[in-house]
């Protein structure tokens, strides 16, 4: 009788922890996706400036592509 009740309480406790962990993971994912910074999709200030210079015609295409690659290569 007591072993059955202990197992029942243990399973419900594990389920509660799993639901809580899932809620935390979902919240973190939602916040990161709304901000747009979690996956590195937002261009850096240097990349924005490079794009602007290319759009104004200050840089030749080859130089633009090389500098863009330099910015993205670690």
N, C-alpha and C positions, 0 to 999 in steps of 0.2 A: 504494500500500500504506500509506504513512505518512499520507496524507490521509484514507483510510478509517478508520484507527485513531484519528486525532485527532477526526474527526467523531463516532465511536462514544463516545469519552471525553467529549466536549462534551455530547452528548445525555444520557448517564448523569449527568453533573454537574448539568445543568439539571433533570433529574428528581429528583435528590436535594435540590436547593434547593427545588423546588416541594413536595415531600413535607414537608420541614422547615417551610416557611412554613405549610402547611396544618395541621400539628400545633400550631404556635404559635397560630394563629387559633382552632382548636378548643379549646385549653386556656384561652385568654382568655375565649371565649364560655361555656365550662362554668363557670369560676370566677364570672363575672358573673351567670350565671343561678342559681347556687347561693346567692349572697349576696343577690340580689334588689335590688341598688342600681344596676345598670348601666342600667336602663330607667326609673328614677324612679318605680317602682311603690310603693315604701315611703312611707307618709305621713310628713310632717315632724312634729316635736314640736308645732309650732303647730297643725297640722291635727288632731292627736290631741286636743289640749286643746280645740279648738273643737268637735270631735265629742262630747267628754265633756260640755261645757257644754250643748250642745244636748240630749243624752240626759237630763241632769238637769233640763231645763226652764228653764234660766237665760236662754236666748235664744229670741226668737220665730223662726219659720221663715224669714221674709223676711230678718231680720238674719243668721241663720245662712248662708243662701244667698249673700247679698252678701259676707259675710266669707270664705266658702269661695272665691268667685270672685276676690276680692282676693288670696288666697294663691296661687292658681294662675296669675294673670295676671302676666307679667313686667314 
